[in-house]
């Protein structure tokens, strides 16, 4: 009987410890003070572009491309999200290839996406030569969402907030810290 109780306690501790993991970006847990996370990225060949009131902006190499990275903290200053904006390519073929390359890599690491949409709305369609126009006008939706116990990763083709041109965006959301921010927000509601 003691062995069964000891086994169940050990199993419970292992499950609890496993549930406490944080999502990682560049093998850095998305956790801790924003400044510490930014410093860790700077040690990984990123450089700080702007450190604003709502988070930090950095530039560096990620998946073989130069990208803009935004570190988004909770209201308490704990890192909770990391957004990655890829450069806007010149043509739809390059953009689609980059999307599928990232989709394959994310699927390899996190399993198949739990949600995926690849569609154009009339009068646009894939192959009509106006795909980038459709994306700029909000008449196309290319999106995949991956969920793991540590958090959620969103892969989307959308207008880059800086250039307003279609580009790939990734959003990493740490489950623990996003939940904490939800708890803080709910106190105000």
C-alpha positions in Angstrom: 0.0 0.0 0.0 2.9 2.4 0.8 4.4 1.7 -2.6 1.1 2.6 -4.3 0.8 5.9 -2.3 4.4 6.7 -3.0 4.0 5.9 -6.7 0.9 8.1 -6.9 2.6 11.0 -5.1 5.6 10.7 -7.4 3.4 10.6 -10.5 1.5 13.7 -9.2 4.7 15.6 -8.6 6.0 14.7 -12.1 2.7 15.8 -13.7 2.7 19.1 -11.7 6.3 19.8 -12.6 5.6 19.0 -16.3 2.7 21.4 -16.3 4.9 24.2 -15.0 7.1 24.3 -18.2 7.1 27.5 -20.2 7.0 27.8 -24.0 10.4 28.6 -25.5 11.6 31.0 -28.2 15.1 30.4 -29.5 15.4 27.9 -26.6 14.8 30.7 -24.0 11.7 30.2 -21.8 9.1 32.9 -22.3 9.1 33.8 -18.7 10.8 36.1 -16.2 11.3 39.9 -16.4 11.1 41.4 -19.8 14.5 42.9 -19.4 16.1 39.5 -18.7 14.4 37.9 -21.7 15.6 40.8 -24.0 19.1 40.4 -22.6 19.0 36.6 -23.4 17.9 37.4 -27.0 20.7 39.9 -27.3 23.1 37.2 -26.3 21.6 35.2 -29.2 22.6 37.7 -31.9 19.6 40.0 -31.7 20.0 43.7 -31.1 17.6 46.0 -29.3 15.8 48.5 -31.7 13.4 50.0 -29.2 12.4 49.5 -25.6 9.0 51.0 -25.2 6.2 51.2 -22.6 4.4 48.1 -24.1 7.4 45.9 -24.8 10.7 45.7 -26.6 11.5 45.5 -30.3 14.6 43.7 -31.5 16.0 42.6 -34.9 18.0 39.5 -35.6 18.1 36.2 -37.5 15.5 33.6 -37.0 14.9 30.5 -39.2 17.5 31.9 -41.6 15.9 35.3 -42.1 16.3 38.7 -40.6 13.2 39.4 -38.6 11.7 41.9 -36.2 10.9 40.5 -32.8 8.6 42.1 -30.3 8.7 41.0 -26.6 5.4 41.5 -24.9 5.2 41.5 -21.1 2.2 41.1 -18.8 1.1 44.2 -16.8 3.5 42.9 -14.0 6.4 43.0 -16.4 6.8 39.2 -16.9 7.4 38.1 -20.5 4.3 36.4 -21.9 4.3 36.7 -25.7 6.9 37.0 -28.5 5.8 38.2 -31.9 7.9 37.7 -35.0 7.4 39.7 -38.2 9.1 38.4 -41.3 10.1 40.7 -44.2 7.5 41.1 -47.0 8.6 39.1 -50.1 8.2 40.4 -53.6 5.8 37.7 -54.8 3.1 35.2 -53.7 5.2 32.2 -54.5 8.0 33.2 -52.1 5.5 34.0 -49.4 3.6 30.7 -49.8 6.9 28.7 -49.8 8.0 30.4 -46.6 4.6 29.7 -45.0 4.8 26.0 -45.9 8.4 25.8 -44.7 7.5 27.2 -41.3 4.3 25.1 -41.2 6.4 21.9 -41.8 9.0 22.9 -39.2 6.4 23.8 -36.6 4.5 20.5 -37.3 7.7 18.6 -36.8 8.3 20.2 -33.4 4.7 20.6 -32.1 2.6 18.1 -34.1 -0.1 18.9 -36.5 -1.9 22.3 -36.1 -5.1 22.2 -34.2 -6.6 24.8 -36.6 -5.6 25.6 -40.1 -7.2 27.8 -42.8 -5.9 28.6 -46.3 -8.5 30.5 -48.3 -9.2 33.4 -50.6 -12.5 35.1 -50.8 -14.2 36.0 -54.1 -13.3 37.5 -56.4 -9.8 36.3 -55.5 -8.3 32.8 -55.7 -5.0 31.0 -55.3 -3.3 31.1 -58.7 -5.1 34.2 -60.1 -1.9 36.4 -59.8 -3.7 38.8 -57.4 -3.0 36.9 -54.1 -0.9 39.7 -52.6 -3.7 42.2 -53.4 -6.2 39.8 -51.7 -4.1 39.7 -48.6 -3.6 43.5 -48.5 -7.4 43.9 -48.8 -8.1 41.4 -46.1 -9.8 39.0 -48.6 -7.5 36.0 -47.8 -6.8 34.0 -44.6 -3.8 31.8 -44.2 -3.4 30.7 -40.6 -2.3 27.8 -38.5 -2.5 27.4 -34.7 -0.3 25.0 -32.8 -1.1 24.1 -29.2 1.2 22.5 -26.7 1.0 22.2 -22.9 3.5 25.1 -22.7 1.5 27.5 -24.9 0.2 28.4 -28.3 2.0 29.3 -31.6 0.1 31.2 -34.3 1.5 31.2 -37.9 -0.3 33.7 -40.1 0.1 35.5 -43.4 -1.1 39.0 -42.7 -0.2 42.6 -43.4 3.0 43.5 -41.6 2.1 46.2 -39.1 5.2 48.2 -40.1 5.0 48.1 -43.9 1.3 47.2 -44.4 2.5 44.6 -46.9 1.6 40.8 -46.7 4.2 38.9 -44.7 4.5 36.0 -42.3 3.9 36.6 -38.6 4.4 34.2 -35.8 3.1 34.7 -32.3 4.3 32.6 -29.3 2.0 32.8 -26.3 3.2 31.2 -23.0 0.3 29.4 -21.3 1.3 30.2 -17.7 2.0 33.9 -18.2 -0.9 34.5 -20.5 -3.2 32.8 -17.9 -1.7 35.1 -15.2 -2.5 38.1 -17.3 -6.0 36.9 -17.8 -6.3 36.6 -14.0 -5.0 40.1 -13.5 -7.4 41.4 -16.2 -10.4 39.6 -14.6 -9.8 41.5 -11.4 -10.7 44.7 -13.2 -13.8 43.3 -14.9 
